[in-house]
Amino acid sequence: MQHHTTVGIIGGGPAGLLLARLLHNHGIDCVVLESRERDYVEQRQRAGILEQGTVDVLRSCGAGERLDREGLVHDGIELRWNRRSHRVDFPALTGGRRVWVYAQTEVVKDLIALQLAEGAPLLFGAHVHAVEGADTDRPVVRYRHEGREKTLSCDYVIGCDGFHGVTRSAFPEQARRTYERVYPFSWLGILADVAPSCEELIYAHSPRGFALHSMRSPEVSRLYLQVPNGTDPADWSDERIWDELEARFAVDGDWKLERGPVTSKAVLPMRSFVTEPMRWGRVLLAGDAAHIVPPTGAKGLNLAAADVIVLARALAHLEETGSTALLDAYSDTCLRRVWRAEHFSWFMTTTLHTDPAQSDFDTRLQISQLDRIAASPHAAAELAENYAGLEIG
């Protein structure tokens, strides 16, 4: 079984699906190959914060209706340390930009519905095992679908298949360089059937470790605790989790952490990762296939969206003009934003978490930085600009 398409997209997560939607709107044919089944893809828990630029693009491509109806608009975040708190006002510091709480699962559901209704082919259960001929005019994707071996030849192959995907291996080892940092702690994340105890996200620095209060809806809370690497969620009872969250969020005043039934627990390792370049021949990488950030800065999904927005513009420019100029600049264009997001995520992570090996001196530096954000409009503006999202492209 052999077919041809202009753009072969490997991976049906938010990056691959958004790229397919943008290409469809430009009249560029593509095929999306996703190794998992639809039910799994639509339930895969990941990020929940959307930057202004991501929201604008989802709206413009027809995927914003439910987002506008159900998404929670946030105009800032709250920082807590030493039993005090400080709110960072995004619109006031960024010229009006804000963020939305809208889970990745919901973004994926919206894009899948659009793709199946009016888009190019989206094949679930399509297991890609090789990408060949990256440096030729017709790279080939070899995959298995519905029990049959198939081949898809493409003008371009886009790897949106995540950190463990196969596309990155199509780049010769000597042609790519990898940068990586593994952090000495993880997050224990929970979903709880209880109304959020806050209107906006709370990021807490504590001698006991970091904590984050987020939400999925007005009825469902999403919370995280810093824990040692290798932690087994089963070792944490619901009561222990709530007690620890309450201790880390402690602040002077009458604020109260509401408790409720915990419906899921999972441990999330923390790492930073970048591979360069993001293009080799006619094979290009986007999203987690090219870079990973710790979730402290809420950049992962938004970086993936920025990649495919730049990529869709480049492919549309090629289609309209015959020029490969934007496509040739793809890797450099994206990496400028990627490294800024990596730095911001590192900054948020190292400022708010307690490294097991850190000294009292290190802790005082963290407190000094948080004090500076509270006292300096310039420091607060830098945080707000990065959190709400830099310009795309």
TADACOR-V773230 format. One record per residue. N is the residue number from 1. RES is the residue in one letter. SS is DSSP state (~ for helix, > for strand, _ for the rest). PSI is psi in degrees with one decimal (NA if undefined). OMEGA is omega in radians with two decimals (none if undefined). Layout:
BEGIN
n->N res->RES ss->SS psi->PSI omega->OMEGA
n->N res->RES ss->SS psi->PSI omega->OMEGA
END
This chain:
BEGIN
n->1 res->M ss->_ psi->115.5 omega->-3.13
n->2 res->Q ss->> psi->134.7 omega->3.14
n->3 res->H ss->> psi->168.8 omega->3.09
n->4 res->H ss->> psi->145.7 omega->3.04
n->5 res->T ss->> psi->162.2 omega->3.10
n->6 res->T ss->> psi->-48.9 omega->-3.11
n->7 res->V ss->> psi->119.6 omega->3.02
n->8 res->G ss->> psi->122.9 omega->-3.10
n->9 res->I ss->> psi->119.7 omega->3.13
n->10 res->I ss->> psi->113.7 omega->-3.12
n->11 res->G ss->_ psi->122.0 omega->-3.12
n->12 res->G ss->_ psi->37.8 omega->2.98
n->13 res->G ss->_ psi->-165.3 omega->-3.08
n->14 res->P ss->~ psi->-35.7 omega->-3.13
n->15 res->A ss->~ psi->-52.5 omega->-3.12
n->16 res->G ss->~ psi->-40.0 omega->-3.13
n->17 res->L ss->~ psi->-41.2 omega->3.12
n->18 res->L ss->~ psi->-40.5 omega->3.09
n->19 res->L ss->~ psi->-44.6 omega->3.13
n->20 res->A ss->~ psi->-40.1 omega->-3.14
n->21 res->R ss->~ psi->-44.0 omega->-3.14
n->22 res->L ss->~ psi->-40.4 omega->3.11
n->23 res->L ss->~ psi->-40.9 omega->3.09
n->24 res->H ss->~ psi->-43.4 omega->-3.13
n->25 res->N ss->~ psi->-20.4 omega->3.06
n->26 res->H ss->_ psi->1.4 omega->3.13
n->27 res->G ss->_ psi->24.6 omega->-3.14
n->28 res->I ss->_ psi->124.5 omega->-3.07
n->29 res->D ss->_ psi->147.4 omega->-3.13
n->30 res->C ss->> psi->167.2 omega->3.04
n->31 res->V ss->> psi->134.2 omega->3.12
n->32 res->V ss->> psi->125.8 omega->3.13
n->33 res->L ss->> psi->117.8 omega->-3.13
n->34 res->E ss->> psi->127.4 omega->-3.04
n->35 res->S ss->_ psi->-28.6 omega->-3.11
n->36 res->R ss->_ psi->166.9 omega->3.06
n->37 res->E ss->_ psi->162.5 omega->-3.03
n->38 res->R ss->~ psi->-43.7 omega->-3.10
n->39 res->D ss->~ psi->-42.0 omega->-3.14
n->40 res->Y ss->~ psi->-46.4 omega->-3.09
n->41 res->V ss->~ psi->-39.8 omega->-3.09
n->42 res->E ss->~ psi->-12.7 omega->3.14
n->43 res->Q ss->~ psi->3.0 omega->-3.06
n->44 res->R ss->_ psi->109.6 omega->-3.07
n->45 res->Q ss->_ psi->125.1 omega->3.09
n->46 res->R ss->_ psi->-135.3 omega->-3.02
n->47 res->A ss->_ psi->163.4 omega->3.14
n->48 res->G ss->_ psi->4.3 omega->-3.11
n->49 res->I ss->> psi->127.2 omega->3.12
n->50 res->L ss->> psi->129.6 omega->3.07
n->51 res->E ss->> psi->164.1 omega->3.11
n->52 res->Q ss->~ psi->-45.8 omega->-3.11
n->53 res->G ss->~ psi->-37.9 omega->3.10
n->54 res->T ss->~ psi->-43.9 omega->3.13
n->55 res->V ss->~ psi->-43.1 omega->-3.13
n->56 res->D ss->~ psi->-41.7 omega->-3.13
n->57 res->V ss->~ psi->-40.6 omega->3.08
n->58 res->L ss->~ psi->-40.9 omega->3.09
n->59 res->R ss->~ psi->-46.6 omega->-3.04
n->60 res->S ss->~ psi->-26.3 omega->-3.12
n->61 res->C ss->_ psi->7.5 omega->3.05
n->62 res->G ss->_ psi->11.3 omega->-3.09
n->63 res->A ss->_ psi->26.5 omega->-3.06
n->64 res->G ss->_ psi->-1.4 omega->-3.03
n->65 res->E ss->~ psi->-52.8 omega->-3.11
n->66 res->R ss->~ psi->-33.7 omega->3.06
n->67 res->L ss->~ psi->-46.8 omega->-3.14
n->68 res->D ss->~ psi->-28.5 omega->-3.11
n->69 res->R ss->~ psi->-38.0 omega->-3.00
n->70 res->E ss->~ psi->-16.9 omega->-3.12
n->71 res->G ss->_ psi->149.4 omega->-3.13
n->72 res->L ss->> psi->118.0 omega->-3.13
n->73 res->V ss->> psi->130.1 omega->3.12
n->74 res->H ss->> psi->132.7 omega->-3.13
n->75 res->D ss->_ psi->11.6 omega->3.12
n->76 res->G ss->> psi->-178.6 omega->3.02
n->77 res->I ss->> psi->161.6 omega->3.07
n->78 res->E ss->> psi->131.6 omega->3.04
n->79 res->L ss->> psi->139.9 omega->3.10
n->80 res->R ss->> psi->137.2 omega->3.07
n->81 res->W ss->> psi->146.8 omega->3.10
n->82 res->N ss->_ psi->38.5 omega->3.11
n->83 res->R ss->_ psi->18.5 omega->3.06
n->84 res->R ss->> psi->167.7 omega->-3.13
n->85 res->S ss->> psi->156.1 omega->3.10
n->86 res->H ss->> psi->130.1 omega->3.12
n->87 res->R ss->> psi->132.8 omega->3.06
n->88 res->V ss->> psi->114.6 omega->-3.06
n->89 res->D ss->> psi->104.9 omega->-3.06
n->90 res->F ss->~ psi->-56.0 omega->-3.09
n->91 res->P ss->~ psi->-39.5 omega->-3.12
n->92 res->A ss->~ psi->-28.9 omega->-3.05
n->93 res->L ss->~ psi->-12.0 omega->-3.04
n->94 res->T ss->~ psi->7.4 omega->-3.10
n->95 res->G ss->_ psi->26.0 omega->3.02
n->96 res->G ss->_ psi->-2.1 omega->-3.12
n->97 res->R ss->_ psi->152.6 omega->-3.12
n->98 res->R ss->_ psi->-177.1 omega->3.09
n->99 res->V ss->> psi->166.0 omega->3.14
n->100 res->W ss->> psi->140.3 omega->2.95
n->101 res->V ss->> psi->111.2 omega->-3.12
n->102 res->Y ss->_ psi->111.8 omega->-2.94
n->103 res->A ss->_ psi->148.5 omega->3.08
n->104 res->Q ss->~ psi->-36.5 omega->3.12
n->105 res->T ss->~ psi->-37.8 omega->-3.10
n->106 res->E ss->~ psi->-37.9 omega->3.04
n->107 res->V ss->~ psi->-45.1 omega->-3.12
n->108 res->V ss->~ psi->-43.8 omega->3.12
n->109 res->K ss->~ psi->-43.7 omega->-3.13
n->110 res->D ss->~ psi->-44.1 omega->-3.11
n->111 res->L ss->~ psi->-36.8 omega->3.09
n->112 res->I ss->~ psi->-44.4 omega->3.14
n->113 res->A ss->~ psi->-43.1 omega->3.11
n->114 res->L ss->~ psi->-42.9 omega->-3.10
n->115 res->Q ss->~ psi->-44.3 omega->-3.12
n->116 res->L ss->~ psi->-28.5 omega->-3.10
n->117 res->A ss->~ psi->-38.9 omega->-3.00
n->118 res->E ss->~ psi->4.7 omega->-3.06
n->119 res->G ss->_ psi->-168.9 omega->3.12
n->120 res->A ss->_ psi->170.4 omega->-3.10
n->121 res->P ss->_ psi->135.0 omega->3.05
n->122 res->L ss->> psi->110.2 omega->-3.05
n->123 res->L ss->> psi->115.0 omega->3.04
n->124 res->F ss->> psi->154.3 omega->-3.11
n->125 res->G ss->_ psi->25.7 omega->3.13
n->126 res->A ss->_ psi->104.3 omega->-3.02
n->127 res->H ss->> psi->104.2 omega->3.13
n->128 res->V ss->> psi->128.6 omega->3.12
n->129 res->H ss->> psi->-5.2 omega->3.10
n->130 res->A ss->> psi->144.1 omega->2.94
n->131 res->V ss->> psi->120.5 omega->-3.02
n->132 res->E ss->> psi->153.6 omega->3.03
n->133 res->G ss->_ psi->37.5 omega->-3.12
n->134 res->A ss->_ psi->-32.7 omega->-3.08
n->135 res->D ss->_ psi->18.1 omega->3.07
n->136 res->T ss->_ psi->175.4 omega->3.10
n->137 res->D ss->_ psi->-13.0 omega->-3.11
n->138 res->R ss->_ psi->75.8 omega->3.07
n->139 res->P ss->_ psi->153.9 omega->-3.02
n->140 res->V ss->> psi->137.5 omega->3.04
n->141 res->V ss->> psi->124.8 omega->3.09
n->142 res->R ss->> psi->128.6 omega->-3.06
n->143 res->Y ss->> psi->165.6 omega->3.10
n->144 res->R ss->> psi->129.2 omega->-3.11
n->145 res->H ss->> psi->128.4 omega->3.14
n->146 res->E ss->_ psi->40.9 omega->3.05
n->147 res->G ss->_ psi->7.4 omega->-3.10
n->148 res->R ss->> psi->141.8 omega->3.06
n->149 res->E ss->> psi->131.2 omega->-3.09
n->150 res->K ss->> psi->160.7 omega->-3.14
n->151 res->T ss->> psi->133.1 omega->3.09
n->152 res->L ss->> psi->113.6 omega->3.04
n->153 res->S ss->> psi->146.6 omega->-2.99
n->154 res->C ss->> psi->155.7 omega->2.92
n->155 res->D ss->> psi->-38.4 omega->3.09
n->156 res->Y ss->> psi->145.2 omega->3.06
n->157 res->V ss->> psi->131.0 omega->3.14
n->158 res->I ss->> psi->119.8 omega->3.13
n->159 res->G ss->> psi->104.7 omega->3.05
n->160 res->C ss->_ psi->34.6 omega->-2.96
n->161 res->D ss->_ psi->18.4 omega->2.97
n->162 res->G ss->_ psi->179.3 omega->-3.06
n->163 res->F ss->_ psi->-36.6 omega->-3.08
n->164 res->H ss->_ psi->9.7 omega->-3.12
n->165 res->G ss->_ psi->173.2 omega->-3.06
n->166 res->V ss->_ psi->-16.6 omega->-2.98
n->167 res->T ss->~ psi->-40.0 omega->-3.09
n->168 res->R ss->~ psi->-28.5 omega->-3.14
n->169 res->S ss->~ psi->-10.4 omega->3.06
n->170 res->A ss->~ psi->-16.3 omega->3.07
n->171 res->F ss->_ psi->131.7 omega->3.05
n->172 res->P ss->_ psi->140.0 omega->-3.09
n->173 res->E ss->~ psi->-38.0 omega->-3.11
n->174 res->Q ss->~ psi->-10.6 omega->-3.09
n->175 res->A ss->~ psi->-2.8 omega->-3.13
n->176 res->R ss->_ psi->153.3 omega->3.11
n->177 res->R ss->> psi->139.4 omega->-3.09
n->178 res->T ss->> psi->137.0 omega->3.07
n->179 res->Y ss->> psi->133.4 omega->-3.03
n->180 res->E ss->> psi->146.2 omega->2.99
n->181 res->R ss->> psi->128.8 omega->3.05
n->182 res->V ss->> psi->126.8 omega->-3.06
n->183 res->Y ss->> psi->151.4 omega->-3.06
n->184 res->P ss->> psi->31.7 omega->3.11
n->185 res->F ss->> psi->166.0 omega->3.13
n->186 res->S ss->> psi->177.3 omega->3.00
n->187 res->W ss->> psi->134.5 omega->2.89
n->188 res->L ss->> psi->111.6 omega->-3.10
n->189 res->G ss->> psi->141.7 omega->3.09
n->190 res->I ss->> psi->152.4 omega->2.86
n->191 res->L ss->> psi->138.0 omega->-3.11
n->192 res->A ss->> psi->138.6 omega->3.10
n->193 res->D ss->> psi->74.8 omega->3.11
n->194 res->V ss->_ psi->142.2 omega->3.11
n->195 res->A ss->_ psi->140.8 omega->3.13
n->196 res->P ss->_ psi->146.2 omega->3.13
n->197 res->S ss->_ psi->7.5 omega->-3.09
n->198 res->C ss->_ psi->159.1 omega->3.10
n->199 res->E ss->_ psi->-24.5 omega->3.11
n->200 res->E ss->_ psi->164.0 omega->-3.08
n->201 res->L ss->_ psi->143.6 omega->3.07
n->202 res->I ss->> psi->123.8 omega->3.04
n->203 res->Y ss->> psi->117.2 omega->-3.03
n->204 res->A ss->> psi->125.3 omega->2.95
n->205 res->H ss->_ psi->132.6 omega->-3.09
n->206 res->S ss->_ psi->149.5 omega->3.02
n->207 res->P ss->_ psi->-20.3 omega->3.13
n->208 res->R ss->_ psi->-10.7 omega->-3.09
n->209 res->G ss->_ psi->170.7 omega->-3.09
n->210 res->F ss->_ psi->152.5 omega->2.98
n->211 res->A ss->> psi->149.1 omega->3.13
n->212 res->L ss->> psi->130.5 omega->3.03
n->213 res->H ss->> psi->116.9 omega->3.09
n->214 res->S ss->> psi->-168.1 omega->-3.13
n->215 res->M ss->> psi->159.6 omega->3.05
n->216 res->R ss->_ psi->-26.5 omega->-3.13
n->217 res->S ss->_ psi->176.1 omega->3.08
n->218 res->P ss->_ psi->-11.5 omega->-3.13
n->219 res->E ss->_ psi->-10.7 omega->-3.04
n->220 res->V ss->_ psi->126.9 omega->3.11
n->221 res->S ss->> psi->147.1 omega->3.08
n->222 res->R ss->> psi->120.1 omega->-3.07
n->223 res->L ss->> psi->153.9 omega->-3.09
n->224 res->Y ss->> psi->146.7 omega->3.04
n->225 res->L ss->> psi->137.2 omega->2.96
n->226 res->Q ss->> psi->130.1 omega->3.12
n->227 res->V ss->> psi->163.1 omega->3.09
n->228 res->P ss->_ psi->150.2 omega->3.02
n->229 res->N ss->_ psi->143.5 omega->-3.14
n->230 res->G ss->_ psi->4.9 omega->3.13
n->231 res->T ss->_ psi->137.3 omega->3.04
n->232 res->D ss->_ psi->119.6 omega->-3.14
n->233 res->P ss->~ psi->-28.7 omega->-3.12
n->234 res->A ss->~ psi->-19.9 omega->3.13
n->235 res->D ss->~ psi->-9.0 omega->-3.11
n->236 res->W ss->_ psi->109.2 omega->3.05
n->237 res->S ss->_ psi->161.6 omega->3.11
n->238 res->D ss->~ psi->-42.9 omega->-3.11
n->239 res->E ss->~ psi->-41.5 omega->3.13
n->240 res->R ss->~ psi->-40.6 omega->3.13
n->241 res->I ss->~ psi->-49.6 omega->-3.11
n->242 res->W ss->~ psi->-40.1 omega->3.12
n->243 res->D ss->~ psi->-42.2 omega->-3.12
n->244 res->E ss->~ psi->-41.1 omega->3.08
n->245 res->L ss->~ psi->-44.2 omega->-3.13
n->246 res->E ss->~ psi->-40.6 omega->3.14
n->247 res->A ss->~ psi->-39.7 omega->-3.07
n->248 res->R ss->~ psi->-27.0 omega->3.12
n->249 res->F ss->_ psi->-0.6 omega->-3.02
n->250 res->A ss->_ psi->133.7 omega->-3.11
n->251 res->V ss->_ psi->149.0 omega->3.08
n->252 res->D ss->_ psi->134.3 omega->-3.09
n->253 res->G ss->_ psi->-169.0 omega->-3.03
n->254 res->D ss->_ psi->19.4 omega->3.12
n->255 res->W ss->_ psi->142.0 omega->-3.11
n->256 res->K ss->_ psi->135.7 omega->3.05
n->257 res->L ss->_ psi->118.1 omega->3.12
n->258 res->E ss->_ psi->138.9 omega->-3.13
n->259 res->R ss->_ psi->154.7 omega->3.11
n->260 res->G ss->_ psi->179.3 omega->-3.12
n->261 res->P ss->> psi->128.9 omega->3.08
n->262 res->V ss->> psi->123.4 omega->-3.07
n->263 res->T ss->> psi->-18.2 omega->3.08
n->264 res->S ss->> psi->151.0 omega->3.09
n->265 res->K ss->> psi->140.8 omega->3.08
n->266 res->A ss->> psi->150.9 omega->3.10
n->267 res->V ss->> psi->130.2 omega->-3.08
n->268 res->L ss->> psi->112.8 omega->3.07
n->269 res->P ss->> psi->158.8 omega->-3.09
n->270 res->M ss->> psi->126.8 omega->3.11
n->271 res->R ss->> psi->156.0 omega->2.96
n->272 res->S ss->> psi->139.5 omega->-3.07
n->273 res->F ss->> psi->134.5 omega->3.03
n->274 res->V ss->> psi->135.5 omega->2.98
n->275 res->T ss->> psi->138.1 omega->3.13
n->276 res->E ss->> psi->142.6 omega->-0.10
n->277 res->P ss->_ psi->177.9 omega->3.11
n->278 res->M ss->_ psi->7.7 omega->3.09
n->279 res->R ss->> psi->139.6 omega->2.96
n->280 res->W ss->> psi->113.3 omega->-3.09
n->281 res->G ss->_ psi->-122.0 omega->-3.12
n->282 res->R ss->_ psi->20.0 omega->3.04
n->283 res->V ss->> psi->129.6 omega->-3.09
n->284 res->L ss->> psi->149.8 omega->3.14
n->285 res->L ss->> psi->149.4 omega->3.08
n->286 res->A ss->_ psi->149.9 omega->3.09
n->287 res->G ss->~ psi->-144.9 omega->-3.04
n->288 res->D ss->~ psi->-15.4 omega->3.04
n->289 res->A ss->~ psi->-24.1 omega->-3.09
n->290 res->A ss->_ psi->-26.3 omega->-3.05
n->291 res->H ss->> psi->147.9 omega->3.08
n->292 res->I ss->> psi->141.1 omega->3.06
n->293 res->V ss->_ psi->149.9 omega->2.98
n->294 res->P ss->_ psi->148.0 omega->-2.98
n->295 res->P ss->~ psi->-2.0 omega->-3.06
n->296 res->T ss->~ psi->-32.2 omega->-3.11
n->297 res->G ss->~ psi->1.0 omega->3.12
n->298 res->A ss->_ psi->43.0 omega->-3.06
n->299 res->K ss->_ psi->-20.7 omega->-2.93
n->300 res->G ss->~ psi->-60.0 omega->-3.13
n->301 res->L ss->~ psi->-38.5 omega->-3.10
n->302 res->N ss->~ psi->-34.6 omega->3.04
n->303 res->L ss->~ psi->-41.8 omega->3.11
n->304 res->A ss->~ psi->-42.9 omega->3.11
n->305 res->A ss->~ psi->-42.6 omega->3.14
n->306 res->A ss->~ psi->-41.1 omega->3.10
n->307 res->D ss->~ psi->-51.4 omega->-3.02
n->308 res->V ss->~ psi->-23.7 omega->3.03
n->309 res->I ss->~ psi->-46.6 omega->3.08
n->310 res->V ss->~ psi->-41.8 omega->-3.10
n->311 res->L ss->~ psi->-42.6 omega->3.13
n->312 res->A ss->~ psi->-40.5 omega->3.09
n->313 res->R ss->~ psi->-41.8 omega->-3.11
n->314 res->A ss->~ psi->-43.0 omega->3.14
n->315 res->L ss->~ psi->-36.5 omega->3.08
n->316 res->A ss->~ psi->-39.0 omega->3.10
n->317 res->H ss->~ psi->-40.4 omega->3.09
n->318 res->L ss->~ psi->-43.3 omega->-3.13
n->319 res->E ss->~ psi->-39.4 omega->-3.04
n->320 res->E ss->~ psi->-32.9 omega->-3.00
n->321 res->T ss->~ psi->-17.5 omega->-3.04
n->322 res->G ss->_ psi->0.9 omega->-3.11
n->323 res->S ss->_ psi->135.1 omega->3.09
n->324 res->T ss->_ psi->12.7 omega->-3.03
n->325 res->A ss->~ psi->-47.9 omega->-3.12
n->326 res->L ss->~ psi->-36.2 omega->3.11
n->327 res->L ss->~ psi->-39.8 omega->3.11
n->328 res->D ss->~ psi->-27.3 omega->-3.12
n->329 res->A ss->_ psi->-1.4 omega->-3.01
n->330 res->Y ss->~ psi->-52.7 omega->-3.05
n->331 res->S ss->~ psi->-48.8 omega->-3.12
n->332 res->D ss->~ psi->-40.5 omega->-3.14
n->333 res->T ss->~ psi->-47.4 omega->-3.10
n->334 res->C ss->~ psi->-40.1 omega->-3.06
n->335 res->L ss->~ psi->-29.0 omega->3.06
n->336 res->R ss->~ psi->-44.3 omega->3.13
n->337 res->R ss->~ psi->-38.2 omega->3.14
n->338 res->V ss->~ psi->-47.2 omega->-3.08
n->339 res->W ss->~ psi->-31.7 omega->3.03
n->340 res->R ss->~ psi->-41.4 omega->3.12
n->341 res->A ss->~ psi->-36.9 omega->3.08
n->342 res->E ss->~ psi->-43.5 omega->-3.13
n->343 res->H ss->~ psi->-44.5 omega->-3.14
n->344 res->F ss->~ psi->-42.6 omega->3.14
n->345 res->S ss->~ psi->-39.4 omega->3.06
n->346 res->W ss->~ psi->-44.1 omega->-3.13
n->347 res->F ss->~ psi->-48.5 omega->-3.14
n->348 res->M ss->~ psi->-40.0 omega->-3.10
n->349 res->T ss->~ psi->-48.6 omega->-3.07
n->350 res->T ss->~ psi->-22.8 omega->3.10
n->351 res->T ss->~ psi->-33.6 omega->-2.97
n->352 res->L ss->~ psi->-21.3 omega->-3.10
n->353 res->H ss->_ psi->157.6 omega->3.09
n->354 res->T ss->_ psi->106.7 omega->3.10
n->355 res->D ss->_ psi->132.6 omega->-3.13
n->356 res->P ss->_ psi->-25.8 omega->-3.08
n->357 res->A ss->_ psi->3.5 omega->-3.03
n->358 res->Q ss->_ psi->154.0 omega->-3.12
n->359 res->S ss->_ psi->173.3 omega->3.04
n->360 res->D ss->~ psi->-33.1 omega->3.09
n->361 res->F ss->~ psi->-45.3 omega->3.12
n->362 res->D ss->~ psi->-42.3 omega->-3.13
n->363 res->T ss->~ psi->-41.4 omega->3.12
n->364 res->R ss->~ psi->-33.4 omega->3.06
n->365 res->L ss->~ psi->-40.7 omega->3.09
n->366 res->Q ss->~ psi->-46.5 omega->-3.14
n->367 res->I ss->~ psi->-40.1 omega->3.11
n->368 res->S ss->~ psi->-41.1 omega->3.14
n->369 res->Q ss->~ psi->-42.5 omega->3.11
n->370 res->L ss->~ psi->-39.7 omega->3.07
n->371 res->D ss->~ psi->-38.8 omega->-3.13
n->372 res->R ss->~ psi->-41.2 omega->3.11
n->373 res->I ss->~ psi->-38.9 omega->-3.14
n->374 res->A ss->~ psi->-30.1 omega->-3.04
n->375 res->A ss->~ psi->-26.3 omega->-3.00
n->376 res->S ss->_ psi->117.8 omega->3.05
n->377 res->P ss->~ psi->-30.8 omega->-3.14
n->378 res->H ss->~ psi->-43.1 omega->3.11
n->379 res->A ss->~ psi->-41.3 omega->3.12
n->380 res->A ss->~ psi->-38.7 omega->-3.14
n->381 res->A ss->~ psi->-37.9 omega->3.12
n->382 res->E ss->~ psi->-42.6 omega->3.09
n->383 res->L ss->~ psi->-46.9 omega->-3.09
n->384 res->A ss->~ psi->-43.4 omega->-3.12
n->385 res->E ss->~ psi->-43.2 omega->-3.14
n->386 res->N ss->~ psi->-40.3 omega->-3.11
n->387 res->Y ss->~ psi->-45.7 omega->-3.12
n->388 res->A ss->~ psi->-18.0 omega->3.01
n->389 res->G ss->_ psi->128.5 omega->3.08
n->390 res->L ss->_ psi->164.8 omega->3.11
n->391 res->E ss->_ psi->145.9 omega->-3.11
n->392 res->I ss->_ psi->128.4 omega->3.04
n->393 res->G ss->_ psi->NA omega->none
END
